Amino acid sequence: MQTKVNLTLDKEPEICDNSSMIKNTIEQFVEDVDKIVMLRLGLSVHDLADFPFFDYFNESDDRDGVAYENAVETCADDFLDQVEDEYGEVGLL
């Protein structure tokens, strides 16, 4: 004896659900670095000298991931170090 089952799907099944992964952009990366710099320095990264943000940015990192957070923090720290080198410790007060 065989039993037949009819299934009705409300939506098509997804092969890979990437909804939990938040993609990043260089603009978002710079904004996240800027938030840290603003808190520590009181100035925006846009107010100061150019900085190689692309050296720290990896678009394959998810914004909610550890690698992304580490890159943002490292970039912010290095940015602040550059400010200190160029303007002295007084610039960081």
DSSP file (Angstrom, degrees, kcal/mol; ACC not computed):
  #  RESIDUE AA STRUCTURE BP1 BP2  ACC     N-H-->O    O-->H-N    N-H-->O    O-->H-N    TCO  KAPPA ALPHA  PHI   PSI    X-CA   Y-CA   Z-CA
    1    1 A M              0   0    0      0, 0.0     2,-0.4     0, 0.0     0, 0.0   0.000 360.0 360.0 360.0 128.9    0.0    0.0    0.0
    2    2 A Q        -     0   0    0      2,-0.0     2,-0.5     0, 0.0     0, 0.0  -0.850 360.0-148.8-109.3 143.7    1.4    3.4   -1.0
    3    3 A T        -     0   0    0     -2,-0.4     2,-0.4     2,-0.0     0, 0.0  -0.945  10.0-149.2-111.6 130.0    0.4    6.7    0.5
    4    4 A K        -     0   0    0     -2,-0.5     2,-0.5     2,-0.0    -2,-0.0  -0.819  10.0-164.3 -99.2 137.5    0.5    9.8   -1.7
    5    5 A V        -     0   0    0     -2,-0.4     2,-0.5     2,-0.0    -2,-0.0  -0.983   5.8-154.7-123.0 128.2    1.3   13.2   -0.1
    6    6 A N        -     0   0    0     -2,-0.5     2,-0.4     2,-0.0    -2,-0.0  -0.902  12.4-164.4-102.1 125.1    0.6   16.5   -1.8
    7    7 A L        -     0   0    0     -2,-0.5     2,-0.5     2,-0.0    -2,-0.0  -0.904   6.0-165.0-110.2 137.0    2.8   19.4   -0.7
    8    8 A T        -     0   0    0     -2,-0.4     2,-0.5     0, 0.0     3,-0.1  -0.984   9.4-154.8-120.3 123.0    2.0   23.0   -1.4
    9    9 A L        -     0   0    0     -2,-0.5     3,-0.1     1,-0.1    -2,-0.0  -0.825  11.9-153.4 -99.8 133.0    4.8   25.5   -0.9
   10   10 A D  S    S+     0   0    0     -2,-0.5     2,-0.3     1,-0.2    -1,-0.1   0.838  85.7   9.6 -70.0 -32.8    4.0   29.1   -0.1
   11   11 A K  S    S-     0   0    0     -3,-0.1    -1,-0.2     3,-0.0     3,-0.1  -0.960  93.4 -88.8-142.3 161.0    7.3   30.1   -1.7
   12   12 A E        -     0   0    0     -2,-0.3     2,-0.1     1,-0.1    -2,-0.0  -0.452  50.2-107.5 -69.7 140.3    9.9   28.4   -3.7
   13   13 A P        -     0   0    0      0, 0.0     2,-0.4     0, 0.0    -1,-0.1  -0.402  31.2-127.3 -67.8 145.4   12.7   26.8   -1.7
   14   14 A E        -     0   0    0      1,-0.2     3,-0.2    -2,-0.1    -3,-0.0  -0.770   4.9-149.7 -95.9 137.9   16.0   28.6   -1.7
   15   15 A I  S    S+     0   0    0     -2,-0.4     2,-0.4     1,-0.3    -1,-0.2   0.920  90.5  12.5 -70.1 -43.5   19.1   26.7   -2.6
   16   16 A C  S    S-     0   0    0     -3,-0.1     2,-1.0     0, 0.0    -1,-0.3  -0.953  72.6-149.2-138.4 116.0   21.3   28.8   -0.4
   17   17 A D        +     0   0    0     -2,-0.4     3,-0.4    -3,-0.2     4,-0.0  -0.749  24.3 166.4 -89.0 104.7   19.8   31.3    2.1
   18   18 A N    >   +     0   0    0     -2,-1.0     3,-1.4     1,-0.2    -1,-0.1   0.190  42.7 110.3 -99.7  14.8   22.3   34.2    2.3
   19   19 A S  T 3  S+     0   0    0      1,-0.3    -1,-0.2     3,-0.1    -2,-0.0   0.764  74.6  56.6 -65.1 -22.8   19.9   36.4    4.2
   20   20 A S  T 3  S+     0   0    0     -3,-0.4     2,-0.5     2,-0.0    -1,-0.3   0.674  91.7  84.1 -81.0 -15.5   21.9   36.2    7.3
   21   21 A M    <   -     0   0    0     -3,-1.4     2,-0.7    42,-0.1    -3,-0.0  -0.774  68.9-154.1 -91.4 125.2   25.0   37.4    5.6
   22   22 A I        -     0   0    0     -2,-0.5    41,-3.0     0, 0.0    42,-0.3  -0.873  13.7-142.5-101.6 112.2   25.2   41.2    5.4
   23   23 A K        -     0   0    0     -2,-0.7     2,-0.3    39,-0.2    39,-0.1  -0.378  15.6-146.1 -72.6 150.5   27.3   42.3    2.4
   24   24 A N        -     0   0    0     35,-0.6     2,-0.3    37,-0.4    -1,-0.1  -0.730   9.4-159.0-115.6 166.6   29.6   45.2    2.7
   25   25 A T     >  -     0   0    0     -2,-0.3     4,-2.4     1,-0.1     5,-0.1  -0.899  35.9-109.0-133.8 163.4   30.8   48.0    0.5
   26   26 A I  H  > S+     0   0    0     -2,-0.3     4,-2.5     1,-0.2     5,-0.2   0.862 120.3  56.0 -63.3 -33.6   33.8   50.3    0.7
   27   27 A E  H  > S+     0   0    0      2,-0.2     4,-2.0     1,-0.2    -1,-0.2   0.925 109.6  44.6 -63.8 -43.5   31.4   53.2    1.5
   28   28 A Q  H  > S+     0   0    0      2,-0.2     4,-2.5     1,-0.2    -2,-0.2   0.887 111.7  54.1 -66.8 -38.9   30.0   51.3    4.5
   29   29 A F  H  X S+     0   0    0     -4,-2.4     4,-2.4     2,-0.2    -2,-0.2   0.941 109.8  45.9 -59.8 -49.2   33.5   50.2    5.6
   30   30 A V  H  X S+     0   0    0     -4,-2.5     4,-2.8     1,-0.2    -1,-0.2   0.889 111.6  53.1 -62.6 -39.1   34.7   53.9    5.6
   31   31 A E  H  X S+     0   0    0     -4,-2.0     4,-1.8     2,-0.2    -1,-0.2   0.905 109.3  48.4 -62.5 -41.5   31.6   54.9    7.5
   32   32 A D  H  X S+     0   0    0     -4,-2.5     4,-1.2     2,-0.2    -2,-0.2   0.890 113.1  47.1 -67.5 -39.0   32.2   52.2   10.2
   33   33 A V  H  X S+     0   0    0     -4,-2.4     4,-2.4     1,-0.2     3,-0.3   0.914 109.2  56.0 -64.2 -42.4   35.8   53.3   10.5
   34   34 A D  H  X S+     0   0    0     -4,-2.8     4,-3.0     1,-0.2     5,-0.2   0.857 100.8  57.7 -59.6 -37.4   34.6   56.9   10.7
   35   35 A K  H  X S+     0   0    0     -4,-1.8     4,-1.8     2,-0.2    -1,-0.2   0.914 109.5  44.6 -60.2 -42.9   32.3   56.1   13.6
   36   36 A I  H  X S+     0   0    0     -4,-1.2     4,-2.1    -3,-0.3     5,-0.2   0.934 114.5  48.3 -66.9 -46.4   35.3   54.9   15.6
   37   37 A V  H  X>S+     0   0    0     -4,-2.4     4,-3.3     1,-0.2     5,-0.8   0.901 109.8  52.9 -62.2 -41.7   37.5   57.8   14.7
   38   38 A M  H  X5S+     0   0    0     -4,-3.0     4,-1.1     3,-0.2    -1,-0.2   0.900 110.0  48.5 -60.7 -41.1   34.7   60.3   15.5
   39   39 A L  H  <5S+     0   0    0     -4,-1.8    -1,-0.2    -5,-0.2    -2,-0.2   0.899 121.3  34.5 -65.9 -40.2   34.4   58.8   19.0
   40   40 A R  H  <5S+     0   0    0     -4,-2.1    -2,-0.2    -5,-0.1    -1,-0.2   0.821 135.2  20.0 -84.9 -33.0   38.1   58.8   19.7
   41   41 A L  H  <5S-     0   0    0     -4,-3.3    -3,-0.2     2,-0.3    -2,-0.2   0.703  86.8-129.9-113.4 -27.6   39.1   62.0   17.9
   42   42 A G  S  <<S+     0   0    0     -4,-1.1     2,-0.3    -5,-0.8    -4,-0.2   0.506  78.4  93.9  84.6   3.4   36.0   64.1   17.4
   43   43 A L  S    S-     0   0    0     -6,-0.5    -1,-0.3    -9,-0.1    -2,-0.3  -0.902  75.6-114.7-124.9 155.7   36.8   64.6   13.8
   44   44 A S    >   -     0   0    0     -2,-0.3     3,-1.4     1,-0.1     4,-0.4  -0.545  21.5-122.3 -85.5 153.6   35.7   62.7   10.7
   45   45 A V  G >  S+     0   0    0      1,-0.3     3,-0.7    -2,-0.2    -1,-0.1   0.763 115.2  62.5 -62.3 -23.4   38.1   60.7    8.5
   46   46 A H  G 3  S+     0   0    0      1,-0.2    -1,-0.3     4,-0.0     4,-0.0   0.652  95.5  59.3 -77.0 -15.6   36.8   63.0    5.7
   47   47 A D  G <  S+     0   0    0     -3,-1.4    -1,-0.2     2,-0.1    -2,-0.2   0.577 105.0  56.5 -85.9 -10.8   38.2   66.1    7.5
   48   48 A L  S <  S-     0   0    0     -3,-0.7     3,-0.1    -4,-0.4    35,-0.0  -0.450  99.2 -55.0-116.9-175.2   41.8   64.7    7.5
   49   49 A A        -     0   0    0     -2,-0.1    -1,-0.2     1,-0.1    -2,-0.1  -0.072  68.4 -82.2 -60.0 158.7   44.4   63.5    5.0
   50   50 A D        -     0   0    0     -4,-0.0    -1,-0.1     2,-0.0    -4,-0.0  -0.246  47.1-165.7 -60.3 150.4   43.8   60.8    2.6
   51   51 A F        -     0   0    0     -3,-0.1     2,-2.1    -6,-0.0     3,-0.2  -0.995  29.1-113.9-142.1 143.0   44.1   57.2    3.9
   52   52 A P    >   +     0   0    0      0, 0.0     3,-1.5     0, 0.0     4,-0.4  -0.438  44.8 161.3 -80.1  70.9   44.4   53.9    2.0
   53   53 A F  G >>  +     0   0    0     -2,-2.1     3,-1.7     1,-0.3     4,-1.4   0.835  68.5  66.5 -58.8 -33.4   41.1   52.3    3.2
   54   54 A F  G 34 S+     0   0    0      1,-0.3    -1,-0.3    -3,-0.2   -28,-0.0   0.768  88.7  66.9 -62.2 -24.5   41.2   49.8    0.3
   55   55 A D  G <4 S+     0   0    0     -3,-1.5    -1,-0.3     1,-0.2    -2,-0.2   0.753 111.6  33.6 -65.5 -22.6   44.3   48.2    1.9
   56   56 A Y  T <4 S+     0   0    0     -3,-1.7     2,-0.3    -4,-0.4    -2,-0.2   0.632  99.8  96.5-104.6 -20.7   42.1   47.1    4.8
   57   57 A F     <  +     0   0    0     -4,-1.4     2,-0.4    14,-0.0   -31,-0.1  -0.535  42.6 178.8 -82.9 135.6   38.8   46.5    3.0
   58   58 A N    >   -     0   0    0     -2,-0.3     3,-2.0   -33,-0.1   -34,-0.1  -0.927  15.8-159.3-134.3 109.4   37.8   43.0    1.8
   59   59 A E  T 3  S+     0   0    0     -2,-0.4   -35,-0.6     1,-0.3    -1,-0.1   0.661  89.0  65.7 -67.2 -13.7   34.4   42.9    0.1
   60   60 A S  T 3  S+     0   0    0    -37,-0.1    -1,-0.3     2,-0.1     2,-0.3   0.629  81.1  96.6 -82.3 -11.8   34.1   39.2    0.8
   61   61 A D  S <  S-     0   0    0     -3,-2.0   -37,-0.4     6,-0.1     2,-0.3  -0.574  78.4-126.3 -74.5 138.7   33.9   39.8    4.5
   62   62 A D    >   -     0   0    0     -2,-0.3     3,-2.3   -39,-0.1     6,-0.5  -0.676  13.6-128.1 -83.9 139.9   30.4   39.9    5.9
   63   63 A R  T 3  S+     0   0    0    -41,-3.0    -1,-0.1    -2,-0.3   -40,-0.1   0.758 110.4  51.9 -61.1 -24.3   29.6   43.0    8.0
   64   64 A D  T 3  S+     0   0    0    -42,-0.3    -1,-0.3   -44,-0.1     2,-0.2   0.291  95.7 100.5 -94.0  12.3   28.4   40.9   10.8
   65   65 A G  S <> S-     0   0    0     -3,-2.3     4,-1.9   -43,-0.2     5,-0.1  -0.553  79.1-121.7 -99.6 162.6   31.6   38.8   10.9
   66   66 A V  H  > S+     0   0    0      1,-0.2     4,-2.8     2,-0.2     5,-0.2   0.879 110.6  56.9 -66.7 -40.5   34.7   38.9   13.1
   67   67 A A  H  > S+     0   0    0      1,-0.2     4,-2.2     2,-0.2    -1,-0.2   0.897 108.0  47.9 -60.8 -40.6   37.1   39.5   10.1
   68   68 A Y  H  > S+     0   0    0     -6,-0.5     4,-2.5     2,-0.2    -1,-0.2   0.937 112.0  48.7 -65.2 -47.1   35.1   42.6    9.1
   69   69 A E  H  X S+     0   0    0     -4,-1.9     4,-2.5     1,-0.2    -2,-0.2   0.907 111.7  49.8 -60.4 -42.1   35.1   44.0   12.7
   70   70 A N  H  X S+     0   0    0     -4,-2.8     4,-2.7     1,-0.2     5,-0.2   0.902 110.5  50.1 -63.0 -41.1   38.9   43.3   13.0
   71   71 A A  H  X S+     0   0    0     -4,-2.2     4,-2.5    -5,-0.2    -2,-0.2   0.910 111.4  48.5 -64.1 -42.3   39.5   45.1    9.7
   72   72 A V  H  X S+     0   0    0     -4,-2.5     4,-2.5     2,-0.2    -2,-0.2   0.936 114.5  45.1 -63.0 -47.2   37.5   48.1   10.8
   73   73 A E  H  X S+     0   0    0     -4,-2.5     4,-2.5     2,-0.2    -2,-0.2   0.906 114.3  48.2 -65.7 -42.1   39.2   48.4   14.2
   74   74 A T  H  X S+     0   0    0     -4,-2.7     4,-2.7     2,-0.2     5,-0.2   0.917 112.5  49.1 -63.9 -43.4   42.7   47.9   12.7
   75   75 A C  H  X S+     0   0    0     -4,-2.5     4,-2.5    -5,-0.2    -2,-0.2   0.922 112.1  48.2 -61.7 -45.2   42.0   50.5   10.0
   76   76 A A  H  X S+     0   0    0     -4,-2.5     4,-2.5     2,-0.2    -2,-0.2   0.918 112.5  48.8 -62.6 -43.9   40.8   53.0   12.6
   77   77 A D  H  X S+     0   0    0     -4,-2.5     4,-2.2     2,-0.2    -2,-0.2   0.927 113.5  46.2 -61.7 -45.4   43.8   52.4   14.9
   78   78 A D  H  X S+     0   0    0     -4,-2.7     4,-2.2     2,-0.2    -1,-0.2   0.872 111.1  53.1 -66.6 -36.4   46.2   52.8   12.0
   79   79 A F  H  X S+     0   0    0     -4,-2.5     4,-2.2    -5,-0.2    -2,-0.2   0.936 110.6  46.8 -61.4 -46.5   44.4   55.9   10.8
   80   80 A L  H  X S+     0   0    0     -4,-2.5     4,-2.3     1,-0.2    -2,-0.2   0.862 109.7  54.1 -65.9 -35.4   44.7   57.4   14.3
   81   81 A D  H  X S+     0   0    0     -4,-2.2     4,-2.5     2,-0.2    -1,-0.2   0.905 108.2  50.0 -62.6 -40.9   48.4   56.4   14.4
   82   82 A Q  H  X S+     0   0    0     -4,-2.2     4,-2.4     2,-0.2    -2,-0.2   0.904 109.3  51.0 -64.1 -41.1   48.9   58.3   11.1
   83   83 A V  H  X S+     0   0    0     -4,-2.2     4,-3.1     1,-0.2     5,-0.4   0.920 110.8  48.9 -61.5 -43.3   47.1   61.4   12.6
   84   84 A E  H  X S+     0   0    0     -4,-2.3     4,-2.0     1,-0.2    -2,-0.2   0.908 111.4  49.5 -63.6 -41.5   49.4   61.2   15.6
   85   85 A D  H  < S+     0   0    0     -4,-2.5    -1,-0.2     1,-0.2    -2,-0.2   0.889 119.1  38.0 -63.3 -39.1   52.5   60.9   13.4
   86   86 A E  H  < S+     0   0    0     -4,-2.4    -2,-0.2    -5,-0.2    -1,-0.2   0.856 133.2  20.9 -82.2 -36.4   51.4   63.9   11.3
   87   87 A Y  H  < S-     0   0    0     -4,-3.1     4,-0.3     1,-0.2     3,-0.2   0.492 103.3-123.4-114.4  -6.3   49.9   66.2   13.9
   88   88 A G    ><  -     0   0    0     -4,-2.0     3,-1.0    -5,-0.4     4,-0.4  -0.135  44.2 -59.2  84.6 174.3   51.5   65.0   17.1
   89   89 A E  G >  S+     0   0    0      1,-0.3     3,-1.6     2,-0.2     4,-0.4   0.801 129.0  67.6 -64.6 -29.8   49.8   63.8   20.3
   90   90 A V  G >  S+     0   0    0      1,-0.3     3,-1.5    -3,-0.2    -1,-0.3   0.849  91.4  63.0 -59.6 -33.9   48.0   67.1   20.7
   91   91 A G  G <  S+     0   0    0     -3,-1.0    -1,-0.3    -4,-0.3    -2,-0.2   0.723 100.3  53.7 -64.0 -20.5   46.0   66.3   17.6
   92   92 A L  G <         0   0    0     -3,-1.6    -1,-0.3    -4,-0.4    -2,-0.2   0.470 360.0 360.0 -93.5  -2.7   44.5   63.3   19.4
   93   93 A L    <         0   0    0     -3,-1.5    -1,-0.2    -4,-0.4    -2,-0.1   0.478 360.0 360.0 -82.7 360.0   43.3   65.3   22.4
